[in-house]
């Protein structure tokens, strides 16, 4: 069941969503099924924050009886920072069937989990006829913890009535997390995009966990529940159950490393309102400091140590895939500039790292570069001397020279150093987390296998379609599975503070490295 192709071309995401819901409602009424809304409870650590609105839930039959809690094990645990990573974190998880009174236990030691906090349930129902999943209900549970202590490791266990992680036989289900430090200190984070479900995603997860990252950035196209990625129809193999597999796959990392996503084109799932992001709102509990939580739930920022991180939604400005083009009405770009201005004025922030899905600069034969990003955001990146931009979308690794005004300001060889205060911006495409790989027009060139090519044929997606271009900024290209490791070292005794970026192949080999350096504040 989907929107007819000719009709879809004339409809916005919101209009298509209402069309699909109307059709499904008619089918439901014909079958005589009841329609109800999911229920919400709320919980917080110490302060008891109010519940967020539940994602609307449709049922074709009355809710079934709850299975005894002892027979239901939580899965798919994943962490996310709140607005302040020093004191706020959300623990999220799934259960396969409805349970009673879900909760989290938390403490400073694994044998002392006396603090028990009620959790929030977000029920997401996908009816038969929407994609390939049939009638499928997903139960996502979130416990937002606040007033935590900076730089402290906590133990936690998640459960519900009949399943208490404090019981000795369930000690193996416990997890840990560590809040951000109160002061500047060295740390590592990792990043990639376009993971999906499969062997390569699983292999990259295992390898990045060994980097001991403080947090992980996912630059969009997360699980690929919608394999088409156009944000316009559920008739293209959409399967909500893919998310169950994905969250189970990533749990080994995400249960202890905050997993911070941006939303890509495959994350616009047409059935879920608003703008295809209703499903994402059920699955994630991200910082709510962005410009428009309703329409842009994947836009937010946080500060860890001396580094500010900004997540953007490039679907809002994408000419290539315009399902959500213009949904913010320009508010996202205005918010971005305000954030950049604030972080550059802060004495506590040295580096600004920005991640989102569509590439500003890439020579892939698949999607290449997004003209909307170059038009709307690149001038701001340059104005406020952004230190690193991380993208996905193109399934490969590519890194640019130092760029300003669409031109190479300085060649940045492997092992080189960039000085953004006086030079320009470096862009990295890290979209080889797990999905099938794309291709380049030029030969691979990476650490130990360098192939100098100063002229590469490519194209950029504009409002008028694809425009061919020949570029000189493609410095490193690697066509295999990989991820990004970033080591941040604050300045000592007045010296420069550094951000060292490394491309790591699925084999564990380093394929690229460079340094971004700034004067100490």
N, C-alpha and C positions, 0 to 999 in steps of 0.2 A: 504494500500500500504506500503510494507516494504521490507527490504533486506531478501532474502531467507535464512533460518537458516544456511544451510551448507556453503553458500557463506559468510555470516556475520562472521562466525568463523575465516575466513582467512583474513578479512579486518580490517583496522584501522578505528577509528571514522571518520577521514577525508575522507577516501575512501568510507565509507558507505554514508556519507553526499552527496558526488558527485554523487554516484549511484542513491540516492533518487531524487536529483535535476534533473538528466538527465531523469529519468522516468517521473517526473512531467512535465518537459519541453516538452517531446514528447506528453504527454496528452494535454498540453496547445495548442501546435501547431495544433493538430488534431482538437481541438474545435475552433481554429481560434482566440483565445483570444490574446490581446496585453500584452506585458510584459514591465513594467516600473519600475523605481526606485523611492523610497520615497524621499521627499525633506527634507532639514534640514535648520533650522534657529538657531541662537545662541544668548545667552544673558548672561550678568554677572552683578553683583552688583558693581558699580563704575568703574571697570576696563575693562569690555567688553572682556572677554576671548573668544578665538576662539571656533568654534563648533567642537564637536567630530564627527567622521565619523558615518553616519547613518547605521543601520543594513540593508542590502539589502532587498528590498521589491519586491515581485512578485505579479502581478495582472493578473487575467484571463480576466478581462474586463476593460474598461476605468474607471477612477475614477468617482464616482457619484457626483452630485452637493452637495455643502456644505449646511447642514441644517442651518437655521437661528440660530445664536448663543444664542438668548434668550431662545431657547427651549432645550439647552444642558447644563447640570450641570456637572462640574468636579467631579470625585470621586477617591477613592484609593490614597489619599495623603500619601506620606511617605518621611521622612527626612533621610539624610545621611551626615556624616561629609565629609569635604574635607581633604586634607593632614594635615591641621592645624585646629583642632576643635575650637580653640580660635577665629579664624577669617573667617573660610570657612564652608559653609553648602550648600547642594543642597536640594531644595524642588521639589519633583516629584509628578506627578498625571496622571490620565487617563481621556479621554473623550470617549464616546461610538461611536461617529462619527467624521468625520473631521470637524475642526473649523478653523476660520481665525484669525491670529495674536494672538496667545496665549501669556499670560504675567503673571507676578506676581507683586503685590503691596506690599510694605514693609514699616514699620514705627515703631517708638518707642511707638506710642499710637494707639488704634483701630480707632480713629477718624481722624488720620493723616496718610494716606496711599498715600501720594502724589508721592512717588518715584515708578515709573513704569518701570519694566525691561522686555525686550523681552525674551521669553523662546524658548527652542529647542524642536522640535518634532522628535520623533523616531517612524516611522511607521513599524509595524511588521505584515506581511501578511502570513497566513497559508492557503494554498489551500486545496480544497476538495481532499480527498484521503490520506492526511497525518493525520493519527489518526482518531479521532471521531468527530472533531469539524466542519467539512465542511469548506466552504470559510469563513474565519474570519479575519478581520483586526482589530488590536489593535493600539491605538494611545497613546503612552507614551510621556509625556511632562516633561522637566527638566529645572529648573532655578538654575544655580550655582551662589551663592552669595559669594563674597569675600570682603576683607577689612572691615569686621565686627569688632565690639568692643568686647573684651573678657568679659565674665561674664555678658552679657547684654541680656535681654529679648526683642525680636522683635515680632511684630504682622505682619501677612501677609494674603493676600488673593490671590487666583489664579483665572484667568479668561481668556477671549478671546473676540473677537469682538461680541458685543451683550450681554455679561455677565460680568459685572464689579462689583467686590466684594466691591468697594467703595460706591456703591449705598445703601441707608439705608435699603431697603428691603432684601438685601443680607448680612447684618451684621452677621447673624448667620452662615455664611460659613467661617468666619475668623478663623485662627489658630495662634499659638504662637510657638516659639522655643527660647532656651537659649544657647548661646555659652559657651564654656568651659572657666573656670576662668584663669586669667593670673598667678595665684600663687597656691600653694598647699592648698587644703581645703578639708574637709570631703565630700564624695559623695557616692551615691549608683548606682550600675548598675545591670541589670538582664540578664539572659541568658537561652536559651533552644534550642533544636533541634527537627526536625521531627514533624512539626506542621500540615500542610495540612489544609483542609477546613472541618469544622464541629463544633459540640457543644463544645467539650473539648478544642479545640484551642481558641474558642471564650471566654470560661470561664477563661482559663489561661490568656488571654490578659486582661480581665477586672480586674483580681486579681493583675497582675503585674503592671498595671497602678497605682494601689493604693500604690505601694511601692515607688512611686515618683522617678523613676530611671533617671539618667542623660542620659543614653543610654541603648540600648538593643542589645545583641549579639544573632544571630540566627545561630546555629552550623550546618546548612545544612539540605537538604531535606525540602525545604521551602514550596512549594505549592502542590507538587505531580501532576503536569500536566502530567508527565510520571509515571504511577503507577508501571511500571516494574522495573525501576531503574538500568537497565543494560547498558544504554547509547548506544544501538546498533540497535534499531528498533522503528519505529513509529506504528507498527502493534499491539501494546499491550495496546490499550485503551488510547493512548496519546490524551489529549484534551487541547488545548491552552486556552479555556475559563475558565478553572480552575483558572488561574491567575487573571481573573476579579473578581471572587468570593473571592479569597484570599486577594487581596489588599483592597477590600471593607471590609472584615472581620477585617483586622488589622488596618484600618484607625483610629479607636478611639485612639489607642496608637501611631501609627507611624506618625500621623500628628503633634505630639508635642514631641515625643521621637525619636532621631535618631536611625534607625533600621539598624544594621550593620550585613549583612549576610556573611557566608562562604558557599561554594558550596559543596553539597553532591552528591551521585550517582544518586538520582532522579532529580537532577538539570542539568544533561547532557541530553539535548533533541536533539536527533539525527538529526532532520531536519535542525536545525539552525547552520550555520557555524560561526566561526571555532570551532571544537571539541565539538560541542553541546552547546556552550555557547553564541551563537548569540542572543538567546532570552533573556538571563540574561543581556546582554549588552544593550538591548533595555529598560529593566525594571528598571535597577539600575544605579545610578551614584555614584560610590564608589571612595575612594582615589586612585590615579593613581601612587603611589610611589612603586609599586611592581616590581618584576624582569622582567615581561613579560606581558604587558597589553593585547596583542593579544591572547596569548594562556592561560594565567592565570589571567583572569580579577577579580577573587575573592581573590587574594593574595595582601595584603596591610598591613599597620600599621598606628597607630595614638597614640598620647599621650594625655591623659586627666589628668590634675592635676599631681600627682606623679606616675601615672600608665601608662605603655606602653602596648598596646594591639596589638597582631599580629594575622591576619587571614591567614590561610594556606589552600591549596587545596590538600587534601589527595587522590583525584582521581589520582593524578600524581604518587603516590607511592603505590597504592592499589593492592595487589596480589589477593584479594578476587573478586573484580570487576574491571577487567583490561582494560576497554574500553579506558581510557586515560592514562594508565600506561606509564610513561616515557616521557610525552609530553614536559616537561621542559628540558630534557636532563641534569638534575642535577642542573640547574640554581636556582631552587627554594630553594634547600637545601643550596647552597652557599649564596644566599641572606639571608636566615634565620640566618645563622651564623653571617653574617655581621651585621644584625639588632640586634641580641643578644649582640654582642660585643659592638656595639654603645650604646645600652641602659644601659648595665652594667657599661659603662665608664661615663655615664652622671650623674652629681651631682643632676640633677632635677628629675631623675627617681628612685623610690624606688622599685616598683613592676613591674614584667613582667607577663602578662596573655596571654596565647595562646589558641586560639579556632579553631577547625576544625571538620570535620565530623566523620571519621572513628576512632574507639576507640584504644588507645594504650593499655589500660587495662580494660577489662570487661568480666564478666562471663555469659553473656546472652546466651541462647540456640540458638539464631538466628544467629548473626554475631560474637559474642565474640570479640576477639582481632585481630588487624591488624598487621601482622608481618612486613609489609613494614614501618609502623610508628616506630615500635621498632628498626628496623634496621637503618633507615635513620635519624630520628629526636630525639628519646629518648636520645641517647648519648649527643646531643647538649643541650637538656633540662637540663641534669644533669651537664654538663660542665659549663653552665652559670647560674645554680641554679634558673631555672624558678620557679615562685611562685605558679602558678595554671594552669592546663591544663583542658580545657572544651571540651567535645565531645558530639556527638549525636549518630545517626546510630542505636543503640540499644534502643528500646522503653521502657525505664524504668529508674529509678534512681539508680545509684551505685557509691560508693565512696571508694577509696583505702586507705590503710595506707600510710605512707611515704615510697616511693620506690626509690631504687638506684641499678643499676646493676641487674634488674629483681628480686630483693629480698626486703623483708621488712626490712627497717633500724630501724623503730620504729612503734609500733602500735599507731594508732591515733584514740582513742575512741571518741564517740560523746562528744563534748565540749572540746576536746583536742587542743593542740597548736603544730604547726609544725614550725621548724626553717630551712628554705631551705639553708641558708648559710653554715650550718654544717651537714645537714641531707640528704635531698633528695626532691623528687617531689611528690605532691598529684594530683591525676587524678580524675575528676568527669565526669560521664556519665549522661547527663541531656536530654535524648532523649524522654521524655514522655510529649511532648507539646500538642499532640492531636491525632496522629494516633493510630491505634489499638496496644495494648500492647503485649509484648513478654513474656518470662518466664525465671526463674532461675532454676538451679539444686539444689540450697540450699534454706532454708527458708528465708523469709523476715526478716530483722533486721534493725530497725530504731528507732528513738527517742521515748521513752516510750514503745517500743515493741522490745527490744533487744534480739537477739538470737545469742550468740557467736558461730561462726563456723570458725575454723582456717584452714580448709581443704576443698576446693571447686573444684569440677571437671569442667573443661572447655576445650577450645581449642584455638589455634592461627592460623590464615590464613597465610601461607607461600607460596613461589614460587613453592613449591612441593605439595601444597594442605594443608588440615587441619592437624594440629598436636595436639594431645591431651596433656593436661597438668593439673596438680593439683596445685592449687595456695593457698597461705596463705594471700594474700593482700586484699581480698574482705571484707571490714569492714562494710559498710552500704548498704543495698539493700531494695528498696521499689518499689513494682510492682503496681503502679497506677499513675495517671496524676500529673505532678508537674513541677516546674521550679526552677531556681537558683537565689538567691539574694546575692549580694556581697556588703558589706559595707567597704569602705576604709577610714581609719583614719590616717592622717599624724601625725608624732611625735610632741610632745610638750615638750619643755625644755629638749632636749637631750634624751628623752625616746624612746622606740621602736615604730615604725610605724606598724600598723596592718591592715590586710585584713580579715574580718570576713565573712565566707561563710555559707549560710543557704539554705537548701533544703526546699521548700515550696510546700505543696500538694495543689491540686485543691480545697480542702476543706478550705484552709487557715491555716491548721495546720503545724507546723514546724516538719519536719521529720529528720533533721540532722543539726548540726552546728559545725564548727571548726574554728580555727584562724590560720592565717599565720602571723608570726612576723619577723620583720627585725630591725636591729640597724639603728638608724637615721643617715643620711649622714650629 
